[in-house]
Amino acid sequence: MNDNAEFFKQNFSKQVENVNAKGELILAFDGVLTPEIISKLEGEIENKILDKALPKPVVRKVFFISIESLQNMFIHGYKDTQGEKHNFFILYLAGDSVKIITANLIANSAIERVKGFIDKINSFDNPADLRNYYLHHLETNELSEKGGAGLGFITIGMKSGNKLGLTFEKISEAYALFQLEVTINVE
């Protein structure tokens, strides 16, 4: 078995255990994302969050952030040396918030750039300032080699209204696990 795949499986299992200890698991996915799988997950996410009888604005935020996160992993997740992408998605309730944990493979060489970008997003305490940053970023930034300008992270930060949690866990000399945790308050 691929070492990266094994690393992701172990980390996924550990995250699910942690979630079960501190909250209520809504949905967990570990595998390769395809457009068909994303479409299937969209339906599952929608049904499962509607079953929780959350306020409509919360449901909309959770759904939007979930889909944006899945698409980000599908488009921007790195492939390992065997050409495989590794990722997982966890959605759960914890007290008065809904949390989303996503993880995908990232090249070690990209960690500082991504970390700096998310640190910049997290530096805004005023939602209006983050929105202005988004608009400025939209006007001035070049697209990456995969077509993104980092706008997904900014919109996730704006929609959640909370700081984005991130961790990087080195797997090898070339790759790391990039984990993002998003919190959506249940108003």
N, C-alpha and C positions, 0 to 999 in steps of 0.2 A: 504494500500500500504506500502511496505517496505520503512523505513526511508532513507536508503542508496540510493535506487532507486529515491526517491523524491528529495534528495539532488543533485544527479547527473543530473536529469532532469532540475532542477532550474539553476544549474551551467552551463549546456550546453546552455540553453536559453540565459543566461546572456552573455556567450562567443560569441554566434552567433550575438546577438545585437551589441556587441563591434566590432566584425569583420565587420558587415555591416556599422558601423559608420566610420571605418577607412580604409576599403579596399573593395575588391571584392571577395565575397564568391565563391569558386569553388565547394566544396563538404563538406557536413556535415553529420555525421553519429552518432546516439545515439542509443545504443542497445547492445545486447549480441553478441559477436563475435563467429563465428563457422568457420571451414575451408571453408564451402560453402559461407558464407557471405564475408570472406576475399577474396576469389576468385572473387566474384561478384564485390567487391569494387576495386580490382586490375584493372578490365576492365574499370570501371567507372573512376577511377583516370587517367588511361592511356588516355582514350578518352578525358576527360576534360582538361588535361594539354596539350595534342597535339592541341586542339582547340585554345589554347592561343598563339600559334605560338611563343613559347619561344625557345631560342637557344637549340640545341640538348644536350649539356653537362648539361644544367640546367634541362631539361626534365628527363634525366637519373638520376640525383641526387634526384630530387623530387620523382620520382617513387621508387628508391631504398630506400630512407629514409621513405617514406610512408609505403612500404611493411614491412620493418624492424620494424617500430613502431607498426603496426597492429599485427605482429607476437609476438613482445615483450608483448603487452597487453594480447594477447590470452594465451601465455604460462605462463607469470609471474604475471598477474593480480591476486589479491587475491579474494577469495570468501567470502561473508559475512556469518553471522550465519544461514541464510536461504539457503546457498549453491549457491547464485547467484553472478555472476561477473557483475560489472558495469563499463562501459567505454564509451568514445566518442572520435571522430576523426574529426578535422576541417582542411580544406586545403583552403588557400586564398592568393590572391595577395594583397600586400600593398606597393605601391610605386615601388621601384626598387628591391623588394624581394618577394619571395614566402615563406609563413609561414605555418607551420604545428603545430597544437595544439593537443596533445593527453592527455587523462586523464583516470586513472583507480584507482581501490580501492587498498589501501596498508595498511598493518598492521602498527599501530603506532610504534610497536617495530622494524620495519624495516626502519623507516624514516632516522635515523642517518646514517645507513650503506649506503643507497642509496644516501643521500645528500653528504656524504663524498666522495663517488665514483665519482659523477658528479662534485663536486668541484675540485677533482683531475684532471679530464678530462679538465675542464675549466681553470686550472692553466697553461696549456701549451700555450705559445704564438707562438711558432715555430711549424709548421705542422710536421716537421721531428722529433721533440721531442715527439709529440703525437703518431706518427707512431712507434717510438722505444718503447714507453710505451705499445702500443698495442702488439707488438711482444714479449716483456718481459712478459706481462700479459698472452699472449697465451701459453707461455712455462711454466710458474710457477703457474698459478692459478688453484685451484680446482674448480670443478663444484659445483653449488649450488644444493639444494634439488630438484629444478625444472629443472636442467640440464644446466643452463647458468653460464657463468663465467663473465658476465657483458660486454662481447665483443660487444654486440649490441649497447650499449650506446657509446662505443669508436668509432665504425665504423660510427655511426650517426654523432658524433662530427667531425671525419675526413672528411666524405663526405660533410658535410655542410660548413666546413671552418669557422664556427662561434661558439661562446659560446652557450651552451645549457641553456635555461631559465627553471627554475623549481620553483614550488610552492607546498606546502603541506597545505591542509585545513582540520583541524580536523572535523570529522563527529560525532564521539562517543569516548568512552574510548578505544575502540578496533581498530577503523579504521579511515583513512583519505583519502581524494582525493589527488592523486599524479598527478600533471599536468606538462607536459613537452612541451616547445615551442622551435621549431627548425626554424632557418632562413636560407634560401638559397638565396644568392645574384644572381640577374639576371645580368650577365656580359655584 
